Amino acid sequence: MRDQPGVGFVLQHVGVGAALAAGFCALILWQDPMGLGSLLLRAEGHPLPLLLLWFFCTLTFGSVQLGTAIMLRWRDPDGG
């Protein structure tokens, strides 16, 4: 097993999750599934709903990305 992941490792993978979340939000706005993109753009507190969607998608995608990266770092100490 390798050493514990550092802050840079965590920030890098959470950043990848944030970029994926931004792409996902852009895709929602572009494709407008069931009018969701239009609803987000016409919301009364316009930037807030979109920012909340991006934030919670970042939490989800960042957590998955970080968890996957940590699990892929694990190696069996016996080599088997």
N, C-alpha and C positions, 0 to 999 in steps of 0.2 A: 504494500500500500504506500502511496506517495505521501508527502507532507500535506498538512492542511492547506486548502486553497487560500490564497491571499486576497486582499481587498481588490486588487486589480483584476484578478480572475473573476470575482463576483460581479464587479462593475461591468466588465466586458460582456459577460453573458446576459446580465440584466439589460444592458444597452442593446444587445441583439434582440431581446424580447420586446423592448420599447420600439425598435425599428419595425419589427414584425407587426406590432399593434398599430403603429402609424399606417403601415401599408393596408392592414385590415380595415381600419377606419376610412381610409381613402377609397378602398374598394366598395365599402358600403355607400359612401357618398356618390361614387361614380355609377354603380349599378342600380342604386335606389330600389332595393328589394322591398316589396310591399309598401312603398312610399316612405320607408324609414329615413333615407337620405334627405328627402324633401322635408320631412318632419324635423329632422335635426337642423337643417339650414333655416327653417322658418320658426324655430322655437323663440319664445318671448325673451328668455335670457340667453340669446343666441350662442355665445361661445361655451357657456357652462355645460349644457348637455353633451356636446361633442367632446369637451375636455374630460368629463366624467367617464364617457364611454372609452376614450383613449386610456385614461388612468387605470380603469379596472381591467381593460384588455392587456395593458402593460403588466399589471400584477399577475394575470393568468399566464400570458406568454413568457414573461420573464421567469416566473417560478418553474414552468415546464422546462425552459431552456437551461436554467441553472441546475435543476435536478438531473436532467439528462447529462449535462456536462460533468457533474460530480460523479454520477454512476459510471460514466465511461472512463473516468480516471482510475477507478478501482482496479487493482490487480491482485491476483491471488499470490500471497507471499511464498507459497510453495512452488509456484510456477506451473501449476497444473490446472 
